Amino acid sequence: MDLIFAEASPPGRGGVSVIRLSGAGARAMLERFAGRVPEPRKAVLRLIRDGDEQLDQALVIWFEAGSSFTGEEVAELQLHGAPVVVRRVSAALQAAGCRQAEAGEFTRRAYVNGRMDLAAVEGLGDLLEAETEAQRKLALQNASGGLSRKVETWRQMLIRAGALIEVSVDFADEDVPDDVPNEVFHILHQLRSEFSGEIDGFHAAERLRKGFEVAVIGPPNAGKSSLINRIAQREVALVSDISGTTRDIIELRIDLKGLAVTLLDTAGLRESNDQIEAMGVDRARNRALTADLRLHLSSTGQVDDSLWSDGDIAVTTKADLAAQNTGMAISSVTGAGINQLLDELYERLSLRVSGAGLVSRQRQLSAIRDARDTLQQVDDLPPEILAELIRQTAVSLDRLLGRIGAEEYLDVIFSSFCIGK
């Protein structure tokens, strides 16, 4: 593979900028620019030179092949964080034959070189994009091999079941315990149950990874945009006394006690002869139907029955103008009741992720569903068929980890990574 390099720290001015090199020849390149190469994994201060020109003074670190993130020779230059320094060193590396890395190329090499499987790669990608504490925890579990270890446990169970079947077939005339077939069925039933558990927890895990959508709906002038602005502590949506001010859907992404939530400010729900407003109302209804939960806002506490689902919240607005309020009442002017509303929203959403597993992507779900379906009917089958079902299940698990059949996903997965990772 080419010798590649990229800035591994965020672009722009900072205290330190890190340039990472990976590939055959990284040691020679480090020696060319920094002189004597330090001992592996020990940072040493060196002058960075391009011929007779001094480019910077930096900490340099060297990783030998087999002990680096990518599995290749890797060198890091911890430069001063001025963009001009990074540009000058990058230009010198390119002139010396290094190629600028593409997005995700370092991680892709780690995958190709067997340092990570595809489930861990996807977890790392999620970790890089994590916005909330819940997303960080789920992503870190998978990036550090949580799902991979679970799959390996399942593989060992399949190996045990396959070995027992081989014994029962090859040594049928020998003194083999009578309970061997029973142990095989017990293992396969347990695997099927564990597969089903991960499948059942998929929706919750996906919501943790992607975040929830909560539609704020109601009639015109119900206070939807005012609520959005109050939560955001800035003017996200235009507010006026004119009915139908909001036409398109406005999104506000928030961190709700560790849960990623997108609040959708929608057009007021009413019949309208205005073509543009009517289009906005249609969009509001369609988006509300697909949202995870809806906040039904009105000054009277009424809700739109056609959009109501279990778990939705009815909210009475303009509590500062009412003599008496019941139920969930808020005022976007004074802020009264908004914290309680957000607390209630968190409680309802957190219940929906309480059973989250580690499978959080459609690709992973498809593989584990195939594995579960393969083991749907295993009772009373002859050993030869059971052995084939075990082989097919193992193939599905290999596909989950990217050991086979992963090529169609690779470009999509790594294209979402930042350059330098």
C-alpha positions as a Python dict, from the first residue, in 0.01 Angstrom:
ca = {
    (1, 'M'): (0, 0, 0),
    (2, 'D'): (105, 361, -51),
    (3, 'L'): (268, 553, 229),
    (4, 'I'): (-11, 788, 339),
    (5, 'F'): (-32, 1084, 574),
    (6, 'A'): (-298, 1316, 712),
    (7, 'E'): (-358, 1562, 990),
    (8, 'A'): (-509, 1355, 1271),
    (9, 'S'): (-611, 1656, 1480),
    (10, 'P'): (-894, 1899, 1387),
    (11, 'P'): (-795, 2155, 1124),
    (12, 'G'): (-737, 2514, 1232),
    (13, 'R'): (-531, 2689, 1496),
    (14, 'G'): (-459, 2508, 1821),
    (15, 'G'): (-193, 2417, 2071),
    (16, 'V'): (-80, 2103, 1886),
    (17, 'S'): (-143, 1959, 1540),
    (18, 'V'): (-76, 1590, 1480),
    (19, 'I'): (28, 1450, 1143),
    (20, 'R'): (15, 1072, 1113),
    (21, 'L'): (196, 858, 854),
    (22, 'S'): (118, 494, 782),
    (23, 'G'): (260, 236, 544),
    (24, 'A'): (585, 73, 439),
    (25, 'G'): (854, 339, 452),
    (26, 'A'): (708, 540, 742),
    (27, 'R'): (1024, 478, 948),
    (28, 'A'): (1250, 591, 663),
    (29, 'M'): (1037, 901, 611),
    (30, 'L'): (1051, 986, 981),
    (31, 'E'): (1427, 941, 976),
    (32, 'R'): (1452, 1171, 674),
    (33, 'F'): (1269, 1459, 842),
    (34, 'A'): (1347, 1404, 1212),
    (35, 'G'): (1683, 1229, 1219),
    (36, 'R'): (1739, 929, 1441),
    (37, 'V'): (1419, 735, 1503),
    (38, 'P'): (1330, 696, 1874),
    (39, 'E'): (1243, 368, 2043),
    (40, 'P'): (896, 240, 1957),
    (41, 'R'): (605, 414, 2134),
    (42, 'K'): (827, 670, 2308),
    (43, 'A'): (780, 1039, 2231),
    (44, 'V'): (1103, 1232, 2170),
    (45, 'L'): (1155, 1600, 2088),
    (46, 'R'): (1313, 1647, 1745),
    (47, 'L'): (1382, 1923, 1497),
    (48, 'I'): (1178, 1867, 1180),
    (49, 'R'): (1391, 1954, 876),
    (50, 'D'): (1341, 1949, 503),
    (51, 'G'): (1698, 1936, 384),
    (52, 'D'): (1869, 2240, 535),
    (53, 'E'): (1542, 2416, 618),
    (54, 'Q'): (1403, 2384, 969),
    (55, 'L'): (1023, 2338, 955),
    (56, 'D'): (935, 2302, 1322),
    (57, 'Q'): (1030, 2144, 1653),
    (58, 'A'): (799, 1856, 1740),
    (59, 'L'): (743, 1545, 1946),
    (60, 'V'): (781, 1237, 1724),
    (61, 'I'): (654, 886, 1797),
    (62, 'W'): (728, 566, 1611),
    (63, 'F'): (516, 245, 1602),
    (64, 'E'): (656, -66, 1441),
    (65, 'A'): (444, -281, 1210),
    (66, 'G'): (209, -505, 1405),
    (67, 'S'): (177, -276, 1706),
    (68, 'S'): (10, 29, 1552),
    (69, 'F'): (-352, 124, 1493),
    (70, 'T'): (-332, 31, 1123),
    (71, 'G'): (-103, -269, 1172),
    (72, 'E'): (157, -99, 949),
    (73, 'E'): (461, 114, 1025),
    (74, 'V'): (322, 436, 1172),
    (75, 'A'): (488, 764, 1262),
    (76, 'E'): (336, 1069, 1430),
    (77, 'L'): (457, 1427, 1430),
    (78, 'Q'): (313, 1642, 1708),
    (79, 'L'): (371, 1986, 1562),
    (80, 'H'): (293, 2333, 1686),
    (81, 'G'): (-69, 2406, 1605),
    (82, 'A'): (-33, 2683, 1348),
    (83, 'P'): (-203, 2601, 1016),
    (84, 'V'): (99, 2734, 825),
    (85, 'V'): (322, 2478, 998),
    (86, 'V'): (87, 2194, 902),
    (87, 'R'): (70, 2315, 543),
    (88, 'R'): (449, 2341, 512),
    (89, 'V'): (516, 1996, 663),
    (90, 'S'): (238, 1843, 452),
    (91, 'A'): (387, 1992, 136),
    (92, 'A'): (728, 1852, 227),
    (93, 'L'): (582, 1505, 287),
    (94, 'Q'): (402, 1510, -47),
    (95, 'A'): (720, 1621, -226),
    (96, 'A'): (898, 1327, -61),
    (97, 'G'): (647, 1077, -201),
    (98, 'C'): (377, 1053, 66),
    (99, 'R'): (16, 1055, -45),
    (100, 'Q'): (-262, 1247, 128),
    (101, 'A'): (-491, 993, 295),
    (102, 'E'): (-855, 965, 196),
    (103, 'A'): (-1141, 977, 445),
    (104, 'G'): (-1131, 671, 669),
    (105, 'E'): (-822, 526, 503),
    (106, 'F'): (-631, 470, 827),
    (107, 'T'): (-923, 277, 976),
    (108, 'R'): (-974, 89, 651),
    (109, 'R'): (-614, -31, 669),
    (110, 'A'): (-672, -140, 1028),
    (111, 'Y'): (-967, -347, 903),
    (112, 'V'): (-779, -492, 604),
    (113, 'N'): (-483, -582, 825),
    (114, 'G'): (-703, -761, 1079),
    (115, 'R'): (-664, -505, 1357),
    (116, 'M'): (-1040, -444, 1368),
    (117, 'D'): (-1347, -624, 1243),
    (118, 'L'): (-1634, -446, 1071),
    (119, 'A'): (-1853, -425, 1383),
    (120, 'A'): (-1571, -248, 1569),
    (121, 'V'): (-1513, -19, 1269),
    (122, 'E'): (-1880, 80, 1270),
    (123, 'G'): (-1861, 143, 1644),
    (124, 'L'): (-1559, 368, 1592),
    (125, 'G'): (-1746, 560, 1324),
    (126, 'D'): (-2036, 608, 1563),
    (127, 'L'): (-1797, 720, 1837),
    (128, 'L'): (-1649, 987, 1612),
    (129, 'E'): (-2000, 1119, 1544),
    (130, 'A'): (-2136, 1083, 1900),
    (131, 'E'): (-2314, 1393, 2032),
    (132, 'T'): (-2451, 1268, 2363),
    (133, 'E'): (-2341, 1051, 2654),
    (134, 'A'): (-2575, 767, 2558),
    (135, 'Q'): (-2436, 764, 2204),
    (136, 'R'): (-2081, 768, 2338),
    (137, 'K'): (-2141, 469, 2564),
    (138, 'L'): (-2304, 256, 2294),
    (139, 'A'): (-2042, 347, 2034),
    (140, 'L'): (-1752, 285, 2272),
    (141, 'Q'): (-1887, -59, 2358),
    (142, 'N'): (-1878, -162, 1994),
    (143, 'A'): (-1557, 24, 1907),
    (144, 'S'): (-1382, -163, 2189),
    (145, 'G'): (-1516, -497, 2066),
    (146, 'G'): (-1833, -549, 2271),
    (147, 'L'): (-2039, -688, 1985),
    (148, 'S'): (-1737, -872, 1844),
    (149, 'R'): (-1679, -1053, 2174),
    (150, 'K'): (-2044, -1152, 2192),
    (151, 'V'): (-2030, -1289, 1838),
    (152, 'E'): (-1714, -1483, 1922),
    (153, 'T'): (-1893, -1642, 2217),
    (154, 'W'): (-2171, -1747, 1983),
    (155, 'R'): (-1915, -1891, 1741),
    (156, 'Q'): (-1761, -2100, 2018),
    (157, 'M'): (-2106, -2234, 2104),
    (158, 'L'): (-2157, -2328, 1738),
    (159, 'I'): (-1818, -2499, 1731),
    (160, 'R'): (-1913, -2698, 2042),
    (161, 'A'): (-2246, -2801, 1888),
    (162, 'G'): (-2078, -2896, 1559),
    (163, 'A'): (-1817, -3104, 1738),
    (164, 'L'): (-2085, -3292, 1932),
    (165, 'I'): (-2268, -3367, 1608),
    (166, 'E'): (-1947, -3494, 1449),
    (167, 'V'): (-1895, -3724, 1748),
    (168, 'S'): (-2248, -3862, 1722),
    (169, 'V'): (-2204, -3931, 1348),
    (170, 'D'): (-1845, -4056, 1335),
    (171, 'F'): (-1861, -4266, 1648),
    (172, 'A'): (-2219, -4386, 1639),
    (173, 'D'): (-2111, -4739, 1726),
    (174, 'E'): (-1883, -4632, 2011),
    (175, 'D'): (-1961, -4563, 2374),
    (176, 'V'): (-2092, -4207, 2329),
    (177, 'P'): (-2312, -4051, 2602),
    (178, 'D'): (-2681, -4056, 2516),
    (179, 'D'): (-2724, -3688, 2609),
    (180, 'V'): (-2499, -3556, 2330),
    (181, 'P'): (-2791, -3472, 2096),
    (182, 'N'): (-2975, -3302, 2382),
    (183, 'E'): (-2680, -3075, 2450),
    (184, 'V'): (-2670, -2979, 2082),
    (185, 'F'): (-3037, -2878, 2087),
    (186, 'H'): (-2988, -2691, 2413),
    (187, 'I'): (-2704, -2489, 2258),
    (188, 'L'): (-2900, -2410, 1942),
    (189, 'H'): (-3211, -2307, 2138),
    (190, 'Q'): (-2998, -2082, 2359),
    (191, 'L'): (-2837, -1922, 2054),
    (192, 'R'): (-3174, -1865, 1892),
    (193, 'S'): (-3297, -1698, 2211),
    (194, 'E'): (-2992, -1471, 2233),
    (195, 'F'): (-3023, -1378, 1865),
    (196, 'S'): (-3387, -1287, 1923),
    (197, 'G'): (-3289, -1072, 2221),
    (198, 'E'): (-3051, -867, 2008),
    (199, 'I'): (-3313, -836, 1734),
    (200, 'D'): (-3573, -718, 1987),
    (201, 'G'): (-3328, -457, 2118),
    (202, 'F'): (-3238, -327, 1773),
    (203, 'H'): (-3493, -47, 1750),
    (204, 'A'): (-3389, 92, 2089),
    (205, 'A'): (-3019, 72, 2001),
    (206, 'E'): (-3080, 238, 1664),
    (207, 'R'): (-3267, 520, 1836),
    (208, 'L'): (-2975, 564, 2075),
    (209, 'R'): (-2735, 581, 1782),
    (210, 'K'): (-2939, 803, 1551),
    (211, 'G'): (-3145, 994, 1807),
    (212, 'F'): (-3519, 1049, 1850),
    (213, 'E'): (-3750, 1273, 1651),
    (214, 'V'): (-4018, 1458, 1847),
    (215, 'A'): (-4278, 1651, 1650),
    (216, 'V'): (-4421, 1966, 1806),
    (217, 'I'): (-4770, 1993, 1658),
    (218, 'G'): (-5090, 2186, 1711),
    (219, 'P'): (-5313, 2457, 1563),
    (220, 'P'): (-5175, 2793, 1445),
    (221, 'N'): (-5055, 3026, 1720),
    (222, 'A'): (-5048, 2744, 1974),
    (223, 'G'): (-4694, 2846, 2077),
    (224, 'K'): (-4496, 2579, 1895),
    (225, 'S'): (-4221, 2808, 1764),
    (226, 'S'): (-4210, 2996, 2094),
    (227, 'L'): (-4144, 2668, 2276),
    (228, 'I'): (-3868, 2576, 2032),
    (229, 'N'): (-3701, 2916, 2080),
    (230, 'R'): (-3730, 2892, 2460),
    (231, 'I'): (-3566, 2549, 2468),
    (232, 'A'): (-3291, 2662, 2229),
    (233, 'Q'): (-3236, 2987, 2421),
    (234, 'R'): (-3214, 3163, 2086),
    (235, 'E'): (-3439, 3256, 1796),
    (236, 'V'): (-3449, 2939, 1590),
    (237, 'A'): (-3799, 2985, 1452),
    (238, 'L'): (-3980, 3299, 1341),
    (239, 'V'): (-4260, 3396, 1582),
    (240, 'S'): (-4550, 3631, 1504),
    (241, 'D'): (-4920, 3679, 1579),
    (242, 'I'): (-5003, 3601, 1217),
    (243, 'S'): (-5150, 3253, 1175),
    (244, 'G'): (-4955, 3026, 942),
    (245, 'T'): (-4617, 3192, 997),
    (246, 'T'): (-4439, 2855, 1005),
    (247, 'R'): (-4459, 2686, 665),
    (248, 'D'): (-4169, 2441, 651),
    (249, 'I'): (-4033, 2211, 922),
    (250, 'I'): (-3763, 2359, 1144),
    (251, 'E'): (-3535, 2118, 1331),
    (252, 'L'): (-3364, 2174, 1665),
    (253, 'R'): (-3113, 1911, 1781),
    (254, 'I'): (-3074, 1891, 2160),
    (255, 'D'): (-2897, 1675, 2416),
    (256, 'L'): (-3173, 1565, 2653),
    (257, 'K'): (-2991, 1421, 2954),
    (258, 'G'): (-2771, 1211, 2728),
    (259, 'L'): (-3033, 1128, 2464),
    (260, 'A'): (-3005, 1286, 2119),
    (261, 'V'): (-3341, 1442, 2033),
    (262, 'T'): (-3448, 1643, 1728),
    (263, 'L'): (-3746, 1868, 1796),
    (264, 'L'): (-3955, 1942, 1486),
    (265, 'D'): (-4134, 2275, 1471),
    (266, 'T'): (-4422, 2224, 1228),
    (267, 'A'): (-4686, 2427, 1049),
    (268, 'G'): (-5009, 2493, 1235),
    (269, 'L'): (-5266, 2222, 1167),
    (270, 'R'): (-5571, 2365, 993),
    (271, 'E'): (-5752, 2370, 659),
    (272, 'S'): (-5610, 2643, 434),
    (273, 'N'): (-5680, 2783, 90),
    (274, 'D'): (-5324, 2909, 73),
    (275, 'Q'): (-5142, 2654, -144),
    (276, 'I'): (-4804, 2703, 25),
    (277, 'E'): (-4950, 2683, 374),
    (278, 'A'): (-5147, 2371, 278),
    (279, 'M'): (-4826, 2207, 160),
    (280, 'G'): (-4667, 2294, 493),
    (281, 'V'): (-4958, 2138, 682),
    (282, 'D'): (-4930, 1818, 475),
    (283, 'R'): (-4558, 1802, 552),
    (284, 'A'): (-4629, 1859, 920),
    (285, 'R'): (-4878, 1572, 930),
    (286, 'N'): (-4653, 1332, 740),
    (287, 'R'): (-4350, 1411, 955),
    (288, 'A'): (-4554, 1389, 1274),
    (289, 'L'): (-4676, 1043, 1179),
    (290, 'T'): (-4319, 913, 1141),
    (291, 'A'): (-4183, 1084, 1453),
    (292, 'D'): (-4104, 879, 1762),
    (293, 'L'): (-4328, 1096, 1979),
    (294, 'R'): (-4549, 1403, 1944),
    (295, 'L'): (-4603, 1705, 2170),
    (296, 'H'): (-4962, 1821, 2111),
    (297, 'L'): (-4969, 2193, 2188),
    (298, 'S'): (-5281, 2405, 2227),
    (299, 'S'): (-5408, 2678, 2454),
    (300, 'T'): (-5699, 2455, 2560),
    (301, 'G'): (-5527, 2120, 2609),
    (302, 'Q'): (-5698, 1962, 2309),
    (303, 'V'): (-5517, 1719, 2079),
    (304, 'D'): (-5549, 1606, 1719),
    (305, 'D'): (-5696, 1256, 1753),
    (306, 'S'): (-5581, 1160, 1403),
    (307, 'L'): (-5217, 1208, 1508),
    (308, 'W'): (-5238, 1084, 1866),
    (309, 'S'): (-5043, 773, 1966),
    (310, 'D'): (-4970, 610, 2299),
    (311, 'G'): (-4682, 789, 2466),
    (312, 'D'): (-4761, 1131, 2318),
    (313, 'I'): (-4785, 1432, 2551),
    (314, 'A'): (-5069, 1685, 2556),
    (315, 'V'): (-4942, 2030, 2650),
    (316, 'T'): (-5143, 2337, 2743),
    (317, 'T'): (-4959, 2652, 2636),
    (318, 'K'): (-4974, 3018, 2740),
    (319, 'A'): (-5006, 2924, 3106),
    (320, 'D'): (-4910, 3280, 3201),
    (321, 'L'): (-5238, 3404, 3053),
    (322, 'A'): (-5467, 3142, 3208),
    (323, 'A'): (-5631, 3181, 3545),
    (324, 'Q'): (-5601, 2811, 3621),
    (325, 'N'): (-5410, 2529, 3455),
    (326, 'T'): (-5437, 2153, 3474),
    (327, 'G'): (-5220, 1877, 3337),
    (328, 'M'): (-4897, 1963, 3155),
    (329, 'A'): (-4908, 2341, 3126),
    (330, 'I'): (-4623, 2565, 3008),
    (331, 'S'): (-4543, 2926, 2936),
    (332, 'S'): (-4276, 3009, 2681),
    (333, 'V'): (-4279, 3367, 2808),
    (334, 'T'): (-4197, 3291, 3173),
    (335, 'G'): (-4048, 2944, 3124),
    (336, 'A'): (-4298, 2792, 3367),
    (337, 'G'): (-4347, 2418, 3320),
    (338, 'I'): (-4086, 2375, 3044),
    (339, 'N'): (-3835, 2191, 3263),
    (340, 'Q'): (-4112, 1960, 3379),
    (341, 'L'): (-4210, 1900, 3016),
    (342, 'L'): (-3853, 1811, 2923),
    (343, 'D'): (-3828, 1581, 3225),
    (344, 'E'): (-4145, 1402, 3119),
    (345, 'L'): (-4021, 1378, 2761),
    (346, 'Y'): (-3694, 1225, 2882),
    (347, 'E'): (-3873, 971, 3099),
    (348, 'R'): (-4088, 852, 2809),
    (349, 'L'): (-3801, 831, 2563),
    (350, 'S'): (-3565, 663, 2809),
    (351, 'L'): (-3818, 383, 2858),
    (352, 'R'): (-3794, 313, 2485),
    (353, 'V'): (-3419, 252, 2499),
    (354, 'S'): (-3411, 51, 2821),
    (355, 'G'): (-3383, -276, 2627),
    (356, 'A'): (-3118, -161, 2380),
    (357, 'G'): (-2869, -423, 2268),
    (358, 'L'): (-2543, -383, 2079),
    (359, 'V'): (-2683, -438, 1727),
    (360, 'S'): (-2760, -87, 1603),
    (361, 'R'): (-2723, -95, 1223),
    (362, 'Q'): (-2942, -248, 955),
    (363, 'R'): (-2647, -446, 815),
    (364, 'Q'): (-2586, -605, 1153),
    (365, 'L'): (-2956, -670, 1204),
    (366, 'S'): (-2985, -846, 869),
    (367, 'A'): (-2696, -1080, 952),
    (368, 'I'): (-2819, -1172, 1298),
    (369, 'R'): (-3177, -1215, 1172),
    (370, 'D'): (-3050, -1461, 912),
    (371, 'A'): (-2866, -1647, 1186),
    (372, 'R'): (-3181, -1663, 1400),
    (373, 'D'): (-3401, -1772, 1110),
    (374, 'T'): (-3158, -2051, 1020),
    (375, 'L'): (-3212, -2201, 1365),
    (376, 'Q'): (-3591, -2159, 1373),
    (377, 'Q'): (-3666, -2530, 1328),
    (378, 'V'): (-3392, -2758, 1461),
    (379, 'D'): (-3583, -3016, 1665),
    (380, 'D'): (-3593, -3373, 1538),
    (381, 'L'): (-3360, -3302, 1245),
    (382, 'P'): (-3094, -3558, 1146),
    (383, 'P'): (-2732, -3478, 1235),
    (384, 'E'): (-2629, -3404, 875),
    (385, 'I'): (-2891, -3131, 838),
    (386, 'L'): (-2809, -2987, 1181),
    (387, 'A'): (-2444, -2965, 1081),
    (388, 'E'): (-2537, -2769, 767),
    (389, 'L'): (-2759, -2532, 967),
    (390, 'I'): (-2471, -2469, 1206),
    (391, 'R'): (-2244, -2391, 911),
    (392, 'Q'): (-2498, -2145, 767),
    (393, 'T'): (-2537, -1975, 1106),
    (394, 'A'): (-2160, -1936, 1133),
    (395, 'V'): (-2155, -1777, 786),
    (396, 'S'): (-2415, -1521, 899),
    (397, 'L'): (-2203, -1434, 1204),
    (398, 'D'): (-1893, -1400, 984),
    (399, 'R'): (-2091, -1160, 768),
    (400, 'L'): (-2183, -955, 1075),
    (401, 'L'): (-1814, -910, 1159),
    (402, 'G'): (-1722, -841, 797),
    (403, 'R'): (-1512, -1153, 752),
    (404, 'I'): (-1705, -1233, 435),
    (405, 'G'): (-1934, -1040, 201),
    (406, 'A'): (-1840, -695, 331),
    (407, 'E'): (-1712, -536, 10),
    (408, 'E'): (-2042, -368, -80),
    (409, 'Y'): (-2048, -183, 253),
    (410, 'L'): (-1687, -69, 281),
    (411, 'D'): (-1696, 244, 66),
    (412, 'V'): (-2014, 365, 234),
    (413, 'I'): (-1884, 302, 585),
    (414, 'F'): (-1541, 458, 545),
    (415, 'S'): (-1660, 757, 344),
    (416, 'S'): (-1834, 885, 659),
    (417, 'F'): (-1503, 893, 850),
    (418, 'C'): (-1296, 1208, 881),
    (419, 'I'): (-961, 1238, 703),
    (420, 'G'): (-686, 1133, 942),
    (421, 'K'): (-883, 850, 1103),
}
